Amino acid sequence: MTAVHVVLPGDIDDPANPSGGNAYDRHVCRGLAALGWAVREHPVPGGWPHPAQRERAELAGLLGGLPDDAVVLLDGLVASTVPDVLTPHAGRLRLVVLVHLPIEGEAEGRALAAATAVVATSDWTRRRLLDHHGLAGSRVVVAEPGVDPAPLAPGTPGGGRLLCVAAVTPIKGHDVLAAALARVADLAWTCDWVGPLDRDPRFVDRTRRRLVDTGLADRVRLTGPRTGDDLAAAYAAADLLVLPSRRETYGMVVTEALARGVPVLAGDTGGLPATLGHAPDGDRPGLLVPPEDPGATADALRRWLTDPALRDRLRRAARQRRHTLTGWPVTVDRLATALKEATAA
């Protein structure tokens, strides 16, 4: 049995701070164990990716205590800004860095250069890392997130149940969504915003005030984070997932919606177009809009809400796309292959 030491953010299992990266890490740890790996988890508390000096020292102590030739899988949130911590161990440990979101600074380039291998969670992320850091293509592999099977969401005739699953932050575009919703206030809809509210409190306050000022406070509900059955219930009740992100490397919530046959309106940015994908007949299971464009987002919402034929077409495409999604075992197999190659390097 081969051991793998997995260095994780300290909040990986905190239900108050769910994230796609944490969900990915948890699925991978369980999947590797199911394949027979001896998984040794090392959650490291800290303000990653901007740790305090004490937190950097604790990570250095953790790595220093591992045996020579140990295989170490590090979440990129922890690893990408601390090359000075990784480099002293690059010669004796098999370091594999898992990059969910490229940081793209000089420190990240040096951190990834110290790794035996790099795993990116999307093709877009891989291309970004190669372009910015000049890494050899053979050192960067892709293991896209999987998705669990889920029952079909029934949908409603008018399509007015809108859902946004994301931490309420500028990068996720909730201000863009608020402005777009104000432009379709004449139509019948409600919108649930499901996600942490504590990442950027000032942004949340500004966005709440905008909702009040535009008369939408009773139609847009900020629920806070949901996990497990509560999150599944939110998807089951939805007609359309809306994700107007400014930047997104993959967008796991997109495939979580598609797994239920729920179409998606998303920003045309980063890895989102590839994640949305196409149904086998070539149709898109949703709509893509330019990021940071409330007008285009509002126009797409108006089309969805007023055109029954469009809703039918997108729902049909989403239900077809559902059957082409890959599960977590595929992700784990790809990651396990990268770890085996690191062991043999």
Stockholm file with secondary structure:
# STOCKHOLM 1.0

chainA/1-345         MTAVHVVLPGDIDDPANPSGGNAYDRHVCRGLAALGWAVREHPVPGGWPHPAQRERAELAGLLGGLPDDAVVLLDGLVASTVPDVLTPHAGRLRLVVLVHLPIEGEAEGRALAAATAVVATSDWTRRRLLDHHGLAGSRVVVAEPGVDPAPLAPGTPGGGRLLCVAAVTPIKGHDVLAAALARVADLAWTCDWVGPLDRDPRFVDRTRRRLVDTGLADRVRLTGPRTGDDLAAAYAAADLLVLPSRRETYGMVVTEALARGVPVLAGDTGGLPATLGHAPDGDRPGLLVPPEDPGATADALRRWLTDPALRDRLRRAARQRRHTLTGWPVTVDRLATALKEATAA
#=GR chainA/1-345 SS CCEEEEEEETTTTCTTSCCHHHHHHHHHHHHHHHTTCEEEEEEECSCTTSCCHHHHHHHHHHHHTSCTTCEEEEEHHHHTTCHHHHGGGTTTSEEEEEESSCCCSHHHHHHHHTSSEEEESSHHHHHHHHHHHCCCGGGEEECCCCCCCCCCCCCCTTCCEEEEESCSSGGGTHHHHHHHHHHTTTSCCEEEEESCSCSSHHHHHHHHHHHHHTTCTTTEEEEECCCHHHHHHHHHTCSEEEECCSCCSSCHHHHHHHTTTCCEEEESCTTHHHHHCCCTTSCCSEEEECTTCHHHHHHHHHHHHHCHHHHHHHHHHHHHHGGGCCCHHHHHHHHHHHHHHHHHC
#=GC SS_cons         CCEEEEEEETTTTCTTSCCHHHHHHHHHHHHHHHTTCEEEEEEECSCTTSCCHHHHHHHHHHHHTSCTTCEEEEEHHHHTTCHHHHGGGTTTSEEEEEESSCCCSHHHHHHHHTSSEEEESSHHHHHHHHHHHCCCGGGEEECCCCCCCCCCCCCCTTCCEEEEESCSSGGGTHHHHHHHHHHTTTSCCEEEEESCSCSSHHHHHHHHHHHHHTTCTTTEEEEECCCHHHHHHHHHTCSEEEECCSCCSSCHHHHHHHTTTCCEEEESCTTHHHHHCCCTTSCCSEEEECTTCHHHHHHHHHHHHHCHHHHHHHHHHHHHHGGGCCCHHHHHHHHHHHHHHHHHC
//
